[in-house]
Amino acid sequence: MKREELARIDRRQFLGIAAGAVAYSAFPARVLGANDRIRIGLIGAGDRGQQVLKDALAQPGVECVALADVYTLRHDQVKALVPAVAMYDDPRRLLERKDIDAVIIATPLHLHARYFLESLAAGKDMYCEKTMTWDIPEAVACRDAAAKSKQVVQIGLQHESSGELADARKWYEQGMLGKVTMVESWMSRNTPHGHGQWYRAIPPDCNLAHVNWDLFLVNRPKTAFDANQFINWRLFWEFSGGNVTENMVHQIAWIMTALNLPLPDAADMMGGVYSEKDGRQVPDTIAVTFEFPDDLTVLWQSTFSNSRFGLGERILGSDGTVEHVSGATDMVTGKYTGGINYYPEKTSRADGATVAGSSPGQNHMANWLECIRTRNQKTNAPIEIGYKSAVAAHMANMAYRQKRRITQQEAMAAKPEY
Ligand SMILES: NC(=O)c1ccc[n+]([C@@H]2O[C@H](COP(=O)([O-])OP(=O)(O)OC[C@H]3O[C@@H](n4cnc5c(N)ncnc54)[C@H](O)[C@@H]3O)[C@@H](O)[C@H]2O)c1
């Protein structure tokens, strides 16, 4: 069968699932009493899935009853953590179980939307890792399905639960920044020579005897087994959105929430594979520019061969600046070594004082679990910010891949690639 034909068949299945999500998801799988344990299933039990699972198990009243992963190594790893866990390769088998209340989705990016929609259709609450989807049509389908659903959705944008975001938002809402026309943001990392950022060694048992390769490719054209693509999926466009969906998405979500921004009007992105010449497709050196309505430009830049300035955001307003800076290694944990401060612009606030951030952060996982118990859909990273940050990230990648500025209208009209 031809690549296009396969893609069309999967697209029809995908849209069918999207419709199903609307039909079934009005009912949570089980009504939880105050003392009931929340029973969780893990879909995609790799590095991040295991980390998020540990975060969940550290909270009271949670148990992990099942996992679904296409690689037996992951079964062994999670079994060591949760000996009684039931194990599947196909997430659909996990989703069929009526005794599972909620799922964590931490598969590679190209599978997020598929399991997002199937989980809603099965009536499960959901913690879905960022970026919410691989492309814009999927983001629209997930947003629409979630809007019609009663499920509690948290996107794995953990910085949305941070105290620094609460500080930035408060200062902005109080008018301390005046008119904001520019945001500068950046994320920089480095690795020893000869070891590309993100590259993972292939485990010795990563072969067809231990990996359900067809299920990894369930919504992609079938190709011969490729252990490197399976383990290092982040480096290939077919499965990943590169650094924009891996890291920028956290910061653009943070900026959008701090300033209460809608979708960007336009995006541009330049850069290339400059430092990590290991066969990867996604760029390691990137400069993104977004135009937002009402006179705002947002910049994000990233490199994988210099970590001097770590990561941060500077929100530049006519009456003040918010500077949020942190070390190089805290993107994953959400723990900041820098901090957040407000600095008045002396030209317009001569008697204004510098203010240090003081708002407490929240535990992102605990917030989701609490919302499940109270049936509150307003999680700290709800569907809206998952949607907006995904669209922004995909607009940037479209600009890079098409080598031109992309408007929101063009981006929203784009047809699915698969
Ligand atoms: N929020 C954060 O800070 C953060 C940090 C790291 C990763 N992530 C996100 O988490 C996700 C996973 O990243 P990772 O580093 O853990 O990747 P990974 O490759 O380590 O894990 C992915 C797992 O999914 C499994 N898988 C593949 N196809 C599957 C299928 N059809 N059904 C079930 N399982 C399948 C793989 O076997 C693997 O174990 C990505 O979307 C990534 O962007 C988020």
The ligand as a Gaussian input file, in Angstrom:
#p B3LYP/6-31G(d) Opt

LIG

0 1
 N        7.374000      18.036000      30.821000
 C        8.662000      17.828000      30.679000
 O        9.507000      18.524000      31.246000
 C        9.137000      16.693000      29.812000
 C       10.444000      16.212000      29.954000
 C       10.843000      15.164000      29.135000
 C        9.971000      14.625000      28.201000
 N        8.723000      15.132000      28.078000
 C        7.783000      14.575000      27.067000
 O        7.439000      13.252000      27.440000
 C        7.228000      12.451000      26.264000
 C        8.098000      11.195000      26.346000
 O        9.456000      11.553000      26.331000
 P       10.558000      10.519000      26.834000
 O       11.842000      11.222000      26.916000
 O       10.066000       9.804000      28.055000
 O       10.604000       9.481000      25.605000
 P       10.988000       7.934000      25.703000
 O       11.353000       7.502000      24.337000
 O       11.985000       7.728000      26.805000
 O        9.621000       7.253000      26.155000
 C        8.553000       7.051000      25.268000
 C        7.971000       5.659000      25.549000
 O        6.824000       5.465000      24.737000
 C        6.842000       4.113000      24.304000
 N        5.982000       3.965000      23.121000
 C        6.292000       4.155000      21.818000
 N        5.205000       3.883000      21.052000
 C        4.204000       3.518000      21.880000
 C        2.847000       3.128000      21.705000
 N        2.278000       3.078000      20.481000
 N        2.133000       2.815000      22.792000
 C        2.676000       2.863000      24.036000
 N        3.951000       3.231000      24.273000
 C        4.695000       3.568000      23.204000
 C        8.311000       3.819000      24.055000
 O        8.576000       2.438000      24.077000
 C        8.968000       4.539000      25.215000
 O        9.136000       3.718000      26.351000
 C        7.546000      13.355000      25.088000
 O        6.371000      13.887000      24.563000
 C        8.395000      14.453000      25.677000
 O        8.295000      15.672000      24.992000
 C        8.285000      16.133000      28.880000

